[in-house]
Amino acid sequence: MAAVAILAMGARAEDEDTSSPVDLLLEQVSRDLKKLSRQFDNPESRGSSLTLADRLIEAASKARGLQPESAGGRSGEELEKYMALYHQGMDALLAQFQTLKTAIEAGETGSAEAAIEEAYALREKYHTELDVR
């Protein structure tokens, strides 16, 4: 009987630690952006860099369509304002990812580096404005 209780407690703890779909997508964005920032300027990694850029665009697009957990218990007008700001941030990030992909395609490492830096700056800005921890 005690073993069943311990297993049940473990299952609940795993449920509480499970990330939401939007969190998983945004974690993927962070990992892929970090990886891309280490390789974008290597001509031998161009194919991999373009794949990562496509993954960034795809994951951010999917995440944009979801409500983040940071929206919390908001409702009504407060939720609308929060989601509008979230969408604004995701749209800006998506634009940077598209700029990044275009720069990689053209072999413009300076433009690619600037797009990566701007993506990181946008993430910081909107994490602060949306009170994301």
Secondary structure, DSSP 8 states (H G I E B T S, - for coil): -HHHHHHHHHHHHHHHH---HHHHHHHHHHHHHHHHHHHTT-GGGHHHHHHHHHHHHHHHHHHHTS--GGGTT--HHHHHHHHHHHHHHHHHHHHHHHHHHHHHHHT-HHHHHHHHHHHHHHHHHHHHHTT--
